[in-house]
């Protein structure tokens, strides 16, 4: 599986993208979406909510399982993807574009810099699959 360059990744299978202007977009990886199966429901955080790194910020439910979605970095939720309320399957069909979950503003850059890059996350997933 290929994971997009230019994103950072967590051990809990979230991805985060620096959109510039101190705004970061968060979603779950294609690997996580594949493991969950067909996503049927997404619970999103409330805009304005303050998050600490690793804090549960929402949840995703599928035909196979339910899983929390964690904040890859600390900051406050500046926007959520309400399209997922109507079309949760976007998490499966477009995990890195249309299937994003929420945006974090004023994120912690030190926490962001410590996350895995694409090649590190690829190795991490390969080790899990062994």
N, C-alpha and C positions, 0 to 999 in steps of 0.2 A: 504494500500500500504506500502511496506517495502522500506526503504531508506538505502543504504549501510552505515555501520559503517566505521569510518576512514576518512570520507569526511566531509567537512564543507559546509553549505548551506546558501543562501541569501533569503531575503523576495521576491526577484524578480525571484526566482526559478532557480538560477544557483547553480551548485555544484563546489567545488574546492578540489583538492587533493594535498597534499604535497608529491612530488616525491623525496624529499631529494636534497641536493646540491643546495638549494635555487631556485628550479624549481617547479612550480605549474601547474597542468593541470586543465582546465576549460571546463565545458559543461553545458547543461541544464538538469534538473531533469526529471525522468520518468513521474512525475506528470505534468510538463510543456508540455512534448512531447504528453502526452495523451490529455491534454486540447487543444493543437494545432491541433491534428488530423494528417493526413499523411503529413509529411514534404516534400516539393517539391523543396526548394531552401535554401541555407545557404550562407550568406555573412560573410566572415571572415575578421579580421583585417589584416593590413600589418605587416609582421615581422619587428621588430625594433621599432614599434610604442610605444610611452610612454603612459601609461594609468593611470588615477587617479581612485581611488575606486569609483564605481557607474557610471563611464563614459560608454556611449554606445560604444561597441567594435565591434559590428557586428549586424546581424539580421538573423531571421529565418522566412521563409514563408511556409505556409501550405495551404491545400484546404479550411481551415476555417478562417485563420487569418495571420497577420504578426506581429512580435514582435521583439523589440530590445533585444540584449544580452549585459549584462553589466559586467564590470570588477568587480569581487568580492573583489579584492584588487588592490592597485597600484603597478606598476612595468612596465617592458617592454615586449612586445610580442617577445618571442624567437623562436616560431614555430607555424605553423597552420596546421590543418588537411586537406590537399588537397584531401583526399579521399572523403570528403563531397561534393566536386565539382561534382564528378561523381555519388556518391551514397548518396544523402541527407537523404534517408530513414534510414540510420544507426542511426540517431538521435532517431527514433522511436524503432528500433529493438535492439539497443545496446547503450542506452544513457550513460552508465557509463564506457564502454570500448571503442568500435570502434567509437562511435558517439561523441567523445570529439571535442571541437572547436579549442582551442588554448592553448598555454603554456605561462606562465608568469615567467620571470626570475627576480631575485633580488626583489622579492615581499616584501611587507610590512608585517612583522610578527605580529606586533601589530594589524593590521586590520584583519589578518587571525584568530588570537586568539579570536577575538570578534564575529566571525560568529557562526551560530547555528550548533550544532552537530545533529546527526541523530534523537535522541529522541525529541529534541527541534523542529526540522523541522517537524517531524511527527505530533506533537501537533499543530504547526502552520497551517499545511495543513488541519488537522481535523477541526480546528476552521473556516477555510475558507469554508469548505464544509457543515457547519451547516446551 
